[in-house]
Amino acid sequence: EVASSGVHGANRLASNSLLEAVVFSYRAAKSACSELKNLPQKPIPKLHLKNHQKASGQYDEEEWVLVSHDLFQIRKLMWDYVGIVRSNLRLERARRRVDLVRREVDDLYQRSPMNIGLIELRNIALVASLIIRSAIRRKESRGLHHTTDYPERNDSRKPKNTLIFHRRSSK
C-alpha cells in the first residue's frame, strides 16, 4: 500500500493501518498544538441565548426526534449515494438532499437550546456536504473510490492533496 499510494491513499483503513492512523493522528495533533501556540488567540465570544433558551446537554422530545431523524438520514444518504462506488447522478442527488437537511438543521440550530447533539448534527451535516462536493470534483477512480462516470485512474495529473474549505454564506 505505501509503495503505490502513500500511506493509505484512497484505500480503506484496516488491520495494521489502523495503528498507523493512530500514530499519524497523534503526531498531527501534537504538531498542530505546537503551531497554535504561535498564533494570536481570539477571545471566545459570549453565547447569547434568547429568553426561552438555555444551554444544556438535554433535548426536548420534539428536538430529539428531529436530530435523530436527520442523523439517520445523513448516514443513509452517505452510505447509499457516496459510498465506495459512486456516480455523478447519486452524488448530485446526495448533494441536493444533504443541502436540504443542512438548511433544516441550521433552522433548528437557530431556534433551539444549545446542546451537544445538535452541535454534532450540524457538524456532521457540514462534513457530509464537504465530502460530497469533494467527490463531485474527482474525475477519476482511485483506490477503492470508484466513480462509474470516470472508471479509470488518471495518472496524467500530478498527484496532490485535496483541500476543501467551508465559507459561510452571506445571508
Backbone as JSON, one array per atom type, in Angstrom:
{
  "sequence": "EVASSGVHGANRLASNSLLEAVVFSYRAAKSACSELKNLPQKPIPKLHLKNHQKASGQYDEEEWVLVSHDLFQIRKLMWDYVGIVRSNLRLERARRRVDLVRREVDDLYQRSPMNIGLIELRNIALVASLIIRSAIRRKESRGLHHTTDYPERNDSRKPKNTLIFHRRSSK",
  "N": [[0.82, -1.2, 0.0], [1.84, 1.31, 0.88], [3.88, 1.73, -0.95], [2.57, 2.17, -3.38], [0.52, 4.05, -3.09], [0.96, 6.11, -1.23], [0.7, 6.43, 2.32], [-1.92, 5.45, 2.86], [-3.46, 6.24, 0.76], [-6.24, 6.17, -1.36], [-7.47, 4.11, -0.12], [-9.08, 1.75, 2.13], [-8.98, 1.8, 5.72], [-7.56, -0.68, 7.72], [-6.67, -3.38, 9.91], [-3.19, -3.36, 10.46], [-2.94, -0.8, 9.45], [-4.72, 0.72, 10.88], [-3.44, 1.11, 13.3], [-1.31, 2.62, 12.37], [-2.73, 4.87, 11.62], [-3.51, 5.86, 14.1], [-1.02, 6.58, 15.18], [-0.16, 8.5, 13.26], [-2.22, 10.4, 13.52], [-1.87, 11.19, 16.16], [0.67, 12.36, 16.01], [0.12, 14.4, 14.18], [-1.76, 15.92, 15.62], [-0.19, 16.72, 17.78], [1.72, 18.29, 16.46], [0.02, 20.27, 15.39], [-0.91, 21.46, 17.75], [1.47, 22.58, 18.74], [1.95, 24.45, 16.74], [-0.27, 26.11, 17.05], [0.3, 27.46, 19.39], [1.87, 29.54, 18.59], [0.22, 31.29, 17.31], [-1.91, 34.22, 17.32], [-4.4, 34.48, 19.82], [-7.89, 34.53, 19.64], [-10.54, 35.91, 21.53], [-13.11, 33.87, 22.95], [-16.36, 34.22, 21.82], [-19.19, 35.49, 23.7], [-21.99, 33.47, 24.51], [-25.06, 34.16, 23.31], [-28.18, 33.71, 24.26], [-31.63, 33.33, 23.44], [-34.49, 34.49, 25.31], [-36.12, 32.27, 25.99], [-34.43, 30.16, 25.8], [-31.94, 27.82, 26.9], [-28.65, 26.75, 27.62], [-27.66, 23.42, 27.31], [-27.11, 19.88, 27.76], [-29.25, 18.48, 27.13], [-32.12, 17.28, 25.34], [-35.27, 18.5, 24.15], [-38.29, 16.65, 23.66], [-39.39, 16.87, 21.02], [-37.28, 18.03, 19.61], [-35.33, 16.02, 19.88], [-36.39, 13.98, 18.27], [-36.24, 15.18, 15.74], [-33.44, 15.63, 15.49], [-32.4, 12.99, 15.71], [-33.64, 11.79, 13.5], [-32.59, 13.3, 11.36], [-29.84, 12.7, 11.62], [-29.91, 9.94, 11.05], [-30.86, 10.08, 8.42], [-28.75, 11.42, 7.08], [-26.66, 9.56, 7.46], [-27.71, 7.38, 6.0], [-27.98, 8.51, 3.41], [-25.27, 9.06, 2.83], [-24.17, 6.49, 2.91], [-25.65, 5.14, 0.91], [-25.39, 6.74, -1.44], [-22.86, 7.94, -1.55], [-20.88, 6.15, -1.16], [-18.32, 3.68, -1.65], [-18.55, 2.95, -4.38], [-19.45, 5.2, -6.75], [-21.52, 7.6, -8.52], [-22.11, 10.29, -10.81], [-24.82, 11.01, -10.88], [-25.85, 9.93, -8.44], [-24.22, 11.31, -6.62], [-24.94, 14.0, -7.08], [-27.63, 13.88, -6.35], [-27.34, 13.23, -3.64], [-26.0, 15.56, -2.81], [-27.99, 17.57, -3.17], [-29.95, 16.66, -1.36], [-28.58, 16.56, 1.1], [-27.95, 19.25, 1.33], [-30.52, 20.28, 1.73], [-31.16, 19.07, 4.2], [-29.16, 20.3, 5.71], [-30.03, 22.99, 5.67], [-32.41, 22.73, 7.12], [-31.37, 21.81, 9.55], [-29.79, 24.01, 10.28], [-31.83, 25.88, 10.68], [-33.15, 24.7, 12.88], [-31.04, 24.8, 14.66], [-30.79, 27.55, 15.07], [-33.11, 28.16, 16.49], [-33.33, 26.55, 18.71], [-32.52, 25.33, 22.04], [-29.07, 25.29, 22.9], [-27.22, 22.34, 22.51], [-25.2, 19.39, 22.87], [-25.78, 17.27, 21.06], [-27.16, 18.53, 18.96], [-25.24, 20.33, 18.04], [-23.33, 18.5, 17.21], [-24.78, 17.2, 15.15], [-25.06, 19.34, 13.35], [-22.37, 19.74, 12.65], [-21.79, 17.22, 11.48], [-23.5, 17.29, 9.28], [-22.33, 19.39, 7.85], [-19.76, 18.3, 7.3], [-20.51, 16.08, 5.75], [-21.55, 17.41, 3.53], [-19.2, 18.67, 2.55], [-17.63, 16.43, 1.92], [-19.17, 15.28, -0.13], [-19.09, 17.35, -2.07], [-16.37, 17.37, -2.61], [-16.08, 14.8, -3.68], [-17.62, 15.07, -6.0], [-16.01, 16.72, -7.49], [-13.92, 15.04, -8.15], [-12.55, 13.46, -10.89], [-11.94, 10.85, -11.64], [-11.26, 7.35, -10.97], [-9.89, 6.0, -8.07], [-7.9, 3.96, -6.04], [-10.0, 2.49, -3.67], [-12.14, 4.08, -4.23], [-14.45, 4.25, -6.46], [-15.68, 5.66, -9.38], [-18.36, 5.51, -11.43], [-18.79, 7.08, -13.66], [-16.29, 7.92, -14.33], [-14.31, 5.65, -14.77], [-11.6, 5.02, -14.93], [-8.27, 5.35, -13.63], [-6.55, 8.41, -13.41], [-3.51, 9.21, -14.31], [-2.22, 11.28, -15.51], [-2.26, 13.75, -14.37], [-0.41, 15.46, -11.91], [-0.11, 13.94, -8.77], [-1.8, 15.29, -5.96], [-2.62, 16.7, -2.77], [-5.97, 17.16, -1.69], [-7.6, 20.04, -0.77], [-10.32, 21.35, 0.91], [-12.6, 23.9, 1.62], [-14.9, 25.47, 3.86], [-17.05, 28.1, 3.49], [-18.92, 30.5, 5.11], [-22.17, 31.42, 4.1], [-23.26, 34.62, 2.96], [-25.79, 35.65, 4.23]],
  "CA": [[0.0, 0.0, 0.0], [2.66, 2.51, 0.99], [4.68, 1.91, -2.17], [1.79, 2.58, -4.55], [-0.49, 5.1, -2.9], [1.18, 6.83, 0.01], [0.43, 5.55, 3.46], [-3.18, 4.75, 2.62], [-4.05, 6.66, -0.49], [-7.7, 6.19, -1.36], [-7.92, 2.8, 0.33], [-9.67, 1.63, 3.46], [-8.12, 1.52, 6.86], [-7.84, -1.97, 8.35], [-5.53, -4.1, 10.48], [-2.06, -2.54, 10.89], [-3.09, 0.6, 9.05], [-5.42, 1.43, 11.95], [-2.41, 1.54, 14.24], [-0.6, 3.72, 11.72], [-3.6, 6.04, 11.68], [-3.42, 6.38, 15.47], [0.28, 7.24, 15.31], [-0.16, 9.7, 12.43], [-3.13, 11.4, 14.09], [-1.21, 11.71, 17.37], [1.74, 13.27, 15.58], [-0.5, 15.57, 13.56], [-2.34, 16.73, 16.69], [0.92, 17.3, 18.53], [2.28, 19.35, 15.61], [-0.97, 21.35, 15.32], [-0.9, 22.15, 19.04], [2.66, 23.42, 18.85], [1.77, 25.58, 15.83], [-1.28, 27.01, 17.61], [0.91, 28.29, 20.44], [2.49, 30.7, 17.95], [-0.81, 32.13, 16.69], [-2.65, 35.06, 18.26], [-5.65, 33.85, 20.24], [-9.07, 35.38, 19.67], [-11.41, 35.54, 22.65], [-14.32, 33.11, 22.6], [-17.5, 35.14, 22.01], [-20.22, 35.07, 24.65], [-23.15, 32.82, 23.93], [-26.27, 34.95, 23.55], [-29.37, 32.88, 24.08], [-32.91, 34.01, 23.53], [-35.06, 34.35, 26.66], [-36.7, 30.95, 26.25], [-33.43, 29.12, 25.58], [-30.89, 27.6, 27.88], [-27.63, 25.83, 27.12], [-27.68, 22.17, 28.07], [-26.84, 18.68, 27.01], [-30.53, 17.79, 27.07], [-33.04, 17.57, 24.24], [-36.68, 18.31, 24.41], [-38.7, 15.47, 22.9], [-39.55, 17.19, 19.6], [-35.95, 18.25, 19.06], [-34.65, 14.73, 19.82], [-36.91, 13.28, 17.1], [-35.68, 15.83, 14.55], [-32.0, 15.38, 15.45], [-32.14, 11.57, 15.42], [-34.07, 11.53, 12.12], [-31.61, 13.9, 10.44], [-28.62, 11.89, 11.69], [-30.18, 8.71, 10.31], [-30.98, 10.42, 7.0], [-27.41, 11.7, 6.56], [-25.95, 8.27, 7.39], [-28.28, 6.6, 4.9], [-27.59, 9.17, 2.15], [-23.84, 8.88, 2.61], [-23.95, 5.06, 2.64], [-26.27, 4.73, -0.35], [-25.02, 7.54, -2.6], [-21.49, 8.47, -1.51], [-20.03, 5.06, -0.72], [-17.13, 3.37, -2.43], [-18.92, 3.06, -5.8], [-20.18, 6.46, -6.88], [-21.85, 8.1, -9.86], [-22.49, 11.71, -10.78], [-26.24, 11.08, -10.56], [-26.03, 9.72, -7.0], [-23.56, 12.38, -5.88], [-25.77, 15.21, -7.18], [-28.82, 13.66, -5.53], [-26.89, 13.35, -2.25], [-25.71, 16.98, -2.55], [-29.25, 18.3, -3.0], [-30.64, 16.23, -0.14], [-27.81, 16.99, 2.27], [-28.14, 20.7, 1.41], [-31.83, 20.49, 2.34], [-31.01, 18.72, 5.62], [-28.36, 21.36, 6.35], [-30.88, 24.17, 5.89], [-33.32, 22.4, 8.22], [-30.56, 21.75, 10.78], [-29.45, 25.39, 10.63], [-33.04, 26.49, 11.23], [-33.32, 24.13, 14.21], [-29.92, 25.3, 15.45], [-31.06, 28.95, 15.42], [-34.26, 28.36, 17.37], [-33.37, 25.55, 19.78], [-31.46, 25.44, 23.05], [-27.79, 24.72, 22.51], [-26.85, 21.09, 23.15], [-24.13, 18.67, 22.19], [-26.31, 16.5, 19.94], [-27.49, 19.44, 17.86], [-23.97, 20.82, 17.51], [-22.74, 17.37, 16.48], [-25.55, 17.04, 13.91], [-24.69, 20.45, 12.45], [-21.02, 19.44, 12.14], [-21.88, 16.05, 10.6], [-24.12, 17.75, 8.03], [-21.32, 20.17, 7.14], [-18.73, 17.39, 6.8], [-21.13, 15.32, 4.66], [-21.61, 18.32, 2.38], [-17.84, 18.86, 2.04], [-17.22, 15.16, 1.31], [-19.89, 15.15, -1.4], [-18.55, 18.32, -3.02], [-15.04, 16.9, -3.0], [-16.28, 13.64, -4.55], [-18.12, 15.56, -7.29], [-14.87, 17.3, -8.22], [-13.0, 13.98, -8.57], [-12.87, 13.0, -12.25], [-11.22, 9.6, -11.85], [-11.39, 6.34, -9.92], [-8.58, 5.79, -7.46], [-8.02, 3.11, -4.86], [-11.33, 1.89, -3.53], [-13.17, 5.05, -4.59], [-14.74, 4.02, -7.87], [-16.71, 6.52, -9.96], [-18.8, 4.85, -12.66], [-18.68, 8.03, -14.77], [-14.85, 8.04, -14.62], [-13.85, 4.37, -14.22], [-10.14, 4.84, -15.0], [-7.37, 6.2, -12.85], [-5.92, 9.43, -14.26], [-2.15, 9.47, -13.85], [-1.63, 12.38, -16.27], [-2.13, 14.88, -13.46], [0.49, 15.24, -10.78], [-0.9, 13.72, -7.55], [-1.72, 16.34, -4.96], [-3.63, 16.63, -1.73], [-7.15, 17.98, -1.94], [-8.04, 20.87, 0.35], [-11.65, 21.91, 0.65], [-12.92, 24.83, 2.69], [-16.29, 25.89, 4.01], [-17.23, 29.54, 3.72], [-20.29, 30.81, 5.48], [-22.86, 32.26, 3.13], [-23.53, 35.97, 3.5], [-27.25, 35.88, 4.22]],
  "C": [[0.86, 1.25, 0.0], [3.41, 2.78, -0.3], [3.86, 2.47, -3.32], [0.88, 3.77, -4.31], [-0.27, 5.94, -1.65], [0.86, 5.9, 1.16], [-0.85, 4.77, 3.25], [-3.82, 5.13, 1.31], [-5.56, 6.71, -0.38], [-8.26, 4.88, -0.85], [-8.42, 2.83, 1.76], [-8.61, 1.42, 4.52], [-8.53, 0.17, 7.45], [-6.54, -2.51, 8.94], [-4.43, -3.15, 10.94], [-2.23, -1.07, 10.53], [-3.9, 1.4, 10.08], [-4.44, 1.93, 12.99], [-1.61, 2.7, 13.66], [-1.43, 5.0, 11.8], [-3.56, 6.68, 13.07], [-2.12, 7.16, 15.65], [0.31, 8.54, 14.51], [-1.06, 10.78, 13.02], [-2.54, 12.01, 15.35], [-0.14, 12.72, 16.98], [1.18, 14.54, 14.96], [-1.09, 16.5, 14.62], [-1.26, 17.43, 17.5], [1.53, 18.47, 17.75], [1.32, 20.54, 15.54], [-0.99, 22.15, 16.61], [0.31, 23.05, 19.18], [2.57, 24.62, 17.91], [0.77, 26.6, 16.38], [-0.72, 27.93, 18.67], [1.49, 29.57, 19.86], [1.48, 31.67, 17.33], [-1.49, 33.02, 17.72], [-4.01, 34.41, 18.57], [-6.78, 34.87, 20.26], [-9.91, 34.97, 20.87], [-12.64, 34.78, 22.15], [-15.52, 34.03, 22.84], [-18.5, 34.58, 23.01], [-21.38, 34.44, 23.89], [-24.38, 33.63, 24.3], [-27.48, 34.09, 23.23], [-30.61, 33.75, 24.16], [-33.5, 33.71, 24.91], [-35.54, 32.94, 26.97], [-35.67, 29.82, 26.13], [-32.5, 28.99, 26.78], [-29.91, 26.61, 27.28], [-27.67, 24.57, 27.97], [-27.24, 21.03, 27.17], [-28.12, 17.9, 26.77], [-31.32, 18.21, 25.83], [-34.44, 17.69, 24.8], [-37.13, 17.22, 23.44], [-38.81, 15.74, 21.4], [-38.18, 17.34, 18.93], [-35.21, 16.92, 18.9], [-35.11, 13.95, 18.59], [-36.3, 13.86, 15.83], [-34.19, 15.52, 14.4], [-31.72, 13.93, 15.06], [-32.55, 11.22, 13.99], [-33.05, 12.08, 11.13], [-30.29, 13.14, 10.45], [-28.78, 10.61, 10.88], [-30.21, 8.99, 8.81], [-29.6, 10.69, 6.39], [-26.61, 10.41, 6.43], [-26.4, 7.46, 6.19], [-27.88, 7.2, 3.54], [-26.12, 8.91, 1.84], [-23.54, 7.42, 2.25], [-24.45, 4.69, 1.25], [-25.7, 5.46, -1.57], [-23.55, 7.96, -2.67], [-20.52, 7.41, -1.0], [-18.84, 4.86, -1.64], [-17.41, 3.47, -3.93], [-19.86, 4.25, -5.93], [-20.55, 6.73, -8.33], [-22.22, 9.57, -9.73], [-23.95, 11.88, -10.37], [-26.46, 10.95, -9.05], [-25.4, 10.84, -6.18], [-24.38, 13.67, -5.92], [-27.04, 15.07, -6.34], [-28.46, 13.81, -4.05], [-26.63, 14.81, -1.89], [-26.99, 17.76, -2.3], [-29.93, 17.94, -1.69], [-29.89, 16.65, 1.13], [-27.92, 18.51, 2.43], [-29.48, 21.03, 2.07], [-31.77, 20.19, 3.84], [-30.22, 19.8, 6.34], [-29.19, 22.61, 6.62], [-31.83, 23.93, 7.06], [-32.58, 22.37, 9.56], [-30.18, 23.16, 11.22], [-30.64, 26.12, 11.23], [-33.27, 26.0, 12.66], [-32.25, 24.67, 15.16], [-30.18, 26.73, 15.92], [-32.16, 29.1, 16.46], [-34.34, 27.39, 18.54], [-32.31, 25.84, 20.82], [-30.2, 24.73, 22.56], [-27.58, 23.39, 23.24], [-25.88, 20.33, 22.27], [-24.64, 17.93, 20.96], [-26.61, 17.36, 18.73], [-26.22, 20.0, 17.22], [-23.3, 19.72, 16.69], [-23.46, 17.15, 15.15], [-25.17, 18.12, 12.9], [-23.31, 20.2, 11.84], [-21.03, 18.27, 11.17], [-22.48, 16.46, 9.25], [-23.12, 18.56, 7.19], [-20.26, 19.26, 6.53], [-19.27, 16.55, 5.64], [-21.17, 16.16, 3.39], [-20.22, 18.5, 1.74], [-17.33, 17.59, 1.35], [-17.88, 15.0, -0.06], [-19.32, 16.1, -2.45], [-17.15, 17.92, -3.5], [-15.16, 15.72, -3.96], [-16.77, 14.06, -5.94], [-16.97, 16.11, -8.13], [-13.9, 16.24, -8.73], [-13.44, 13.42, -9.92], [-12.06, 11.75, -12.59], [-11.62, 8.61, -10.75], [-9.99, 6.11, -9.38], [-8.77, 4.98, -6.18], [-9.39, 2.45, -4.83], [-12.46, 2.86, -3.84], [-13.41, 4.98, -6.09], [-15.89, 4.91, -8.31], [-17.11, 5.92, -11.3], [-18.7, 5.77, -13.87], [-17.22, 8.24, -15.2], [-14.16, 6.79, -14.08], [-12.33, 4.19, -14.19], [-9.42, 5.79, -14.05], [-6.69, 7.18, -13.81], [-4.55, 9.77, -13.69], [-1.49, 10.62, -14.61], [-1.45, 13.62, -15.41], [-1.19, 14.51, -12.32], [-0.36, 15.02, -9.53], [-0.71, 14.87, -6.57], [-2.82, 16.13, -3.93], [-4.78, 17.55, -2.11], [-7.48, 18.73, -0.67], [-9.38, 21.45, -0.02], [-12.03, 22.73, 1.87], [-14.41, 25.11, 2.7], [-16.29, 27.39, 4.28], [-18.69, 29.77, 4.05], [-20.91, 31.7, 4.42], [-23.17, 33.61, 3.77], [-25.01, 36.28, 3.37], [-27.58, 37.12, 4.99]]
}
